[in-house]
Amino acid sequence: MEKYLAEAVKSNVLPITSRCNVRCCFCSHKGNPAKVLNVSLPHVPLKKIAQFLPFLDPEKKIIIGESATIINEGEPLLHPEFKEIILAIRKLYPRTPLSITTNGLLLTREMIEFLASLGEVELVVSVNALTPSKRKLIFGFASEIYSNLEYLSRKIPFTASFVFMPHVVGYGEYADSIKKLLNLGVEAVRVFLPGYTAKNQKLIKAPQNLNTLAEKLFYEFLEENTPIIIEPTRLKDFKAEVLGIIPRGLASFLKKKDIVLKVNGKSPFSRIEAYKLLNTPGDKKVEILRQGKIITFNFSKKTGQRAGVVFYRDIEEETLRQIIKKIETQNAKSPLILTSALAVLLIKKGLRKLGKRYPVLPVKSRFFGGNIKSAGLLTVDDYICAVKKAVTLLKPDYLLLPSISFDHRGRDLTGKSYLEIEELFNIRTEIL
């Protein structure tokens, strides 16, 4: 248990339990191949958790209820010592923001009052459906959550999430649920396209037009400022296109589909840089492109205030420069960058913006299969298969892989080290 907790806190994630009080029909745990090294924890005792609290970074948001390692995350509010754990965190980090992901079933008024009293707490509620009869189709039993969210909305900022299953509950359930959540002042709505592997593809039964329906859902709320975020998405450029503004955000003058061109005269390299420029304290002059017209706005941001602008996350310029530095440090004549299908186009275009045209190869997830495209789920065997196909044509002398595929020891989800790739092909291999 200790080594898994130690690895998680490096990402400022604090796992406290793998136990859950629902059995979602889309649960990713059902799709894992037998060779995946996933770990289910019992309720981790407070005494054990307290040993790892000093290793959290007080300058970053502390996250509970989201997975960052091979640990299966459960429902945090199910933990019998949940309040004591939260109080221990607050004692050590009185002002560090705390994000808790929950399915909301245990969000009683008393629990909401407790969390609200701590300050700097935000909740991510896995709603998935609001209508009790529709929730039964997802969770296996009918339940009511709207009254919890209604009370929550008066006390704590929250984001709602849905796994998009219109073929199970109907498209209208999402449109109606989002309308109700917008009336409650939800900060953002995240809509996840269901991921499935070869093992549970038949169970998920995702229709081919799922992406089209998700896009329809986004445009249905285009006039609403609140962000409707469809994930995963394959970004094709670095344009700082606005997804929306959270309620009470300072940059409420922005609208969805606006493109941020300059902030105080500086053109952002990426969406991430645009976000940082808008959220640093000080006076701002913002130049945007809206429906073909350039418009300028001014606003001022103080420490602790939020601009409130939401973008899709792309790639930072610094990351791309680190790629270039690694290649140049190795004096590679024929480097090959391997990544996920979702990131390949962005990396190519980002490097070209910096004057480099290194080959970038998308790696197919053969181990998990299905529609899995995330780099975090690629395995050593996936990379080996990709290199075998590329080695004859490209003749690489250096391979660079995304570190998100590996743990702190350089091992993938099956326990294999990326160094096996270097040994097999006799090509210098590194991760970043």
Secondary structure, 3 states (H helix, E strand, C coil): CHHHHHHHHCCCECCCCCCCCCCCCCCHHHHCCCCCCCECCCCCCHHHHHHHHHHCCCCCCEEECCCCCCECCCCHHHCCCHHHHHHHHHHHCCCCCEEEEECCCCCCHHHHHHHHHHCCEEEEEECCCCCHHHHHHHHCCCCCCHHHHHHHCCCCCEEEEEECCHHHHCHHHHHHHHHHHHHCCCCEEEEECCCCCCCCHHHHCCCCCHHHHHHHHHHHCCCCCCCEEEECCCCCCCCCECCEECCCCCCCCCCCCCEEEEECCECCCCHHHHHHHHHCCEEEEEEEEECCEEEEEEEEECCCCCCCEECCCCCCHHHHHHHHHHHHHCCCCCEEEEEECCCHHHHHHHHHHCCCCCCEEEECCCCCCCCCCCHHHCCHHHHHHHHHHHHHHHCCCEEEECHHHCCCCCECCCCCECHHHHHHHCCEEEEC
